[in-house]
Amino acid sequence: MKPYLRDFIPVSFADIPEATAYEAGYLVTKNAGWRNVRPVIDAQKCVGCLNCYLYCPDGVIYRDGSKVAIDYDFCKGCGICRNICKLNAITMEAEK
């Protein structure tokens, strides 16, 4: 599932989830523009194992066919996806 902005932001105690996180893809603001590096996926090396998806703290990685893609509107450039990728299919490149 690709992340998307939601119109609803919880404002009362009754709206806060009982678990530790919202459902996947719950994002309320776009990246503020402070990211200085961003992950880039090498499609030739990626086998679609989805480890990067599982470990992404912002939930910005999603399945695109048999591979994965990144929604740069919400990526903070933390590099966790690069560190978890065993095939080195993700590199961090300077933001342009």
C-alpha positions in Angstrom: 0.0 0.0 0.0 1.4 3.4 -1.0 1.3 6.0 1.8 -1.0 8.9 1.4 -2.0 12.0 3.3 -5.1 11.6 5.4 -7.5 14.4 6.3 -8.3 13.1 9.8 -5.9 13.9 12.6 -6.9 12.6 16.0 -7.8 15.4 18.4 -9.4 13.6 21.4 -8.4 10.7 23.6 -11.1 8.5 22.0 -9.4 8.9 18.6 -6.0 7.7 19.7 -5.3 4.0 18.9 -4.9 1.5 21.6 -1.8 -0.1 20.0 1.7 1.5 19.6 1.1 2.7 16.1 -1.5 3.7 13.5 -2.4 1.4 10.6 0.1 1.3 7.8 0.3 4.4 5.6 -1.1 6.9 8.2 0.8 10.1 7.4 -0.4 13.6 8.1 2.4 15.9 6.9 4.8 15.8 4.0 8.6 15.9 4.4 9.7 19.3 5.6 12.5 19.5 3.1 15.4 19.1 5.6 16.5 15.7 4.2 20.1 15.9 2.8 20.4 12.3 1.6 17.8 10.0 0.1 17.6 6.2 -0.6 17.8 5.1 -4.2 16.8 1.5 -5.1 18.8 -0.4 -7.8 16.1 -2.3 -9.6 18.7 -4.8 -11.0 19.7 -5.9 -7.5 16.3 -5.7 -5.7 14.6 -9.1 -5.4 11.5 -7.7 -3.7 12.1 -9.3 -0.3 10.4 -6.4 1.5 12.9 -6.2 4.4 13.2 -2.5 3.7 9.4 -2.2 3.9 9.3 -4.0 7.2 11.9 -1.8 8.9 11.1 1.6 7.4 10.0 3.7 10.5 8.0 6.1 8.3 6.2 3.5 6.2 7.3 5.2 2.9 8.4 2.0 1.1 5.7 0.2 -0.9 5.5 -2.7 -3.4 5.5 -1.7 -7.0 5.0 -4.8 -9.0 7.6 -7.3 -7.9 10.0 -4.7 -6.7 9.7 -1.8 -4.1 9.5 1.9 -4.5 9.9 4.9 -2.1 7.5 7.8 -1.6 10.0 10.7 -1.4 7.3 13.1 -0.2 7.5 11.4 3.3 11.0 9.9 3.4 13.2 11.5 6.0 16.4 9.9 4.7 17.3 8.0 7.9 19.1 5.2 6.0 17.6 2.2 7.9 16.4 0.7 4.6 20.0 0.8 3.2 21.4 -0.8 6.4 18.8 -3.6 6.4 19.2 -4.5 2.7 21.3 -7.6 2.5 21.8 -7.3 -1.3 23.0 -3.7 -1.1 20.2 -2.7 -3.5 19.7 0.6 -1.7 22.2 3.4 -1.7 22.0 6.8 -0.1 22.6 9.7 -2.5 22.9 13.4 -1.9 19.6 15.3 -2.2 19.5 17.4 -5.3 
